[in-house]
Amino acid sequence: MPAARLGCHAHELIPFFVFFLFSGFCGLVYQVVWLRVAMADFGVTTPLVSMVLSVFMAGLALGSWLGGRLVRRFASRPAAFFIRLYAASELAIGISGLAVRPLLGWGRAILAGGAHAAWGSGGYYLASGGAIAVILLPFCTCMGATFPLAMAGIRGTFRSESPRSFSYLYLANVLGAMAGAFGSAFIFIEWLGFAQTLLVAAVLNGIIALLAWTLARSKPSDGSRQTPATAASKAAPADTMALVFLFISGLTSLAMEVVWTRQFVPFLGPVVYSFAAMLTVYLLATAIGSRIYRAWARRGGSVDTASTKAALFAGVGGLLPLLAADPRIAGGHRLLTGALRVAWAIGPFCAILGFLTPMLVDRWSGGDADRAGRAYAVNAIGCIAGPLLAGFLLLPQVGERWTLVILSLPFFLLGYRMLPTRLSAVLALASFLLVFGTRDFATLYPEAEVRRDHTATVIATGRGMERMLRVNGVGITNLTPITKMMAHFTLASLDRPPERVLVLCFGMGTSFRSAMSWGARVTAVELVPSVPSLFGYFHNDAAVLLASPRATIVIDDARRSLERTQESFDAIVIDPPPPIEAAGSSLLYSREFYALAGARLRPGGILQQWLPRAEPAVVSAVTQALQASFPEVRAFRSIEGWGLHFLASDSRMENRSAAELASRLSPGATADLLEWGPGATAEAQFQPVVSEPVSLRTLIDEAPGAHVLTDDRPVNEYYFLRRTFRKRGQKF
């Protein structure tokens, strides 16, 4: 922002801009890392994600409201007083960078103490939500309080700048958040890990606090003081429609984020960089809109006219993703071109909200910190309601297309009040074409079965051996003997007939079905509720198997389920969803996960970990994690020659030949193993797998500098620096 345009005290206002720039960076880093740490501790589930984000936004709302009340309570204090309070808030936020991660681990340890087993899943969610709220809410409240406290400091010092001080700080905060979204995903987490990334943010908050405290010392303690009713606050109109706008903009923006995630995963991929790119576009467009508002406000335009026009254009902009997600539009299957697709899809809508939000808060507050705090709190409350409305009600019932239509409708209702008839007609026609002239991703598979729930959109498509399972547009698995081998190879390697088997990640249900052929009691865990309902699409005997008293299907996060169960198993078969880089997938490959899984194995039990094609650094990281968790680990190539079966145990595993393995199968298990070939006998089916065991040392030495895969260092998910700056000629 050009300093000359800020007014006569521009150079003195710049420190506040810098404070909020770096504070926005830190806030986004905290949100990203806290969410991921909470997933590791409490599960990768939609309710858990909703709880973390709701607590985060609730803290911002509460802090904004309380901060405004605090300013009103001490209205007669000088500006330096509020700047010191702002510094104290930044210091408290910095402490969160050091405290939240261990506190979440402490909360998980308490819940894992044993009493939670009697609560059931719902009770465990309530307890988890309570722990998360107790830990995060105080720090998030401090984040929310920074706006009214800094505004009070500005108003007490620069009266001429105070009427638009919120938009000034908001612009800086959004720019910082954009840098935090990009930097945390593409640089810091891969380079430093989660813990040290939090440390960087904590240090930055500490520096902000120190500089703000120093700034307060430069202000005379008996200088310009606040008054209970300043000219600015008296001039602020009591326009309740501004609060309605703010609530709707907060609700729709966060609700649409949930929809966009589903729509654009087929084009961007389910990797952390896809979500980071989407968030970066969101924040950059918001910042551009805020900057445009600042320029517009200096020209003194009509707020009523601008807000009405902006609302109608926001309604049309909210429908643009329907066109961008149309599968008939070429390109978008790489991250770069996919990001460009996302930019023109969501950028206009986000820019309009970036214009509207600071304009409405400035209008409502007139520079009064208390009123600004209340207005921003209303916006944050909308942000809490939005994801819950979209994820748990609209998407499961009406799908992505009509969810966007419903979310865009309030903007049309608000905008058509005053807009000229000709322009209204043009925009109405554009909206009609966007809704009825575009197609969804699912239309690529006209004969498919489609299921929607609060977690994902699931598609089962194809015929015969070409059947495929897709989750949010990503191919998860097909009918392959590899998934049969995951179960049969593991169970035949045991030193006793299996009694209890656990299959993590249900998918098409093939490994579950193969384990059932051994006559054991089999529990399968699946994250996406709609996936098991499609079991019959892939296997004709699904209904019979599901009706068996030996079969149990659990809808839960695999890691959370392991944490909660008190049962032990002879074998645990793990087949994480592809691709290997998928966001959150490292939680099923990490050393901490293997420690948890090992505790659920009976003595002599075997864990089978499937690892699809991966670059050497990831293979090395997973191998090291397994080797650090189990005294006995072996690796084998798959029957199709790609990917790895790892077998891990707390006891020595016999080195059995293909014939010995085949002899341990019952007739039913043999029939299941050979159902899709390619071997004519069980021995021939096992032979390609056991004939060439893979040395663990070879796997590790292919990338000798690779970190062991831990919850703190998810090597498989974060790879931008590694692949961008890899040595010439290194194989990936």
Buried (B, 14 or more C-beta within 10 A) or exposed (E): BEEEEBBEBBEBBBBBBBBBBBBBBBBBBBBBBBBBBBBBBBBBBBBBBBBBBBBBBBBBBBBBBBBBBBBBEBBEBBBBBBBBBBBBBBBBBBBBBBBBBEBBBEBBEEBBEEEBEEBEBEEBBEBBBEBBBEBBBBBBBBBBBBBBBBBBBBBBBBBEBBBBBBBBBBBBBBBBBBBBBBBBBBBBBBBBBBBBBBBBBBBBBBBBBEBBBEBBEEBEEEEBEBEEEBBBBEEBEEBEBBBBBBBBBBBBBBBBBBBBBBBBBBBBBBBBBBBBBBBBBBBBBBBBBBBBBBEBBEEEEEBEEBBBBBBBBBBBBBBBBBBBBBBEEEEBEEBEBBBBBBBEBBBBBBBBBBBBBBBBBBBBBBBBBBBBBBBBBBBBBBBBBBBBBBBBBBBBEBBBBEBBBBBBEBBBEBBBEBBEEEEBEEBBEBBEEBBEEBBBBBEBBEEBBBBBBBBBBBBBBBEEEEBBBBBBBBBBBBBBBBBBBBBBBBBBBBEEEBEBBBBBBBBBBBBBBBBBBBBBBBBBBBBBBBBBBBBBBBBEEBEEBBEEEBBBBBBBBBBBBBBBBEEBBBBBBBBBBBBBBBBBBBBBBBBBBBEBBBEBBBEBBBBBBBBBEBBBBBBBBBBBBBBBBBEEBBBBBBBEEEBBBBBBBBBEBEEBBBEBBBEBBEEEBBEBBBBBEEBEBBBBBBBBBBEEEBEBEEBBEBBEEBBBBBBBBBBBBBBBBBEEEBEEEEEE
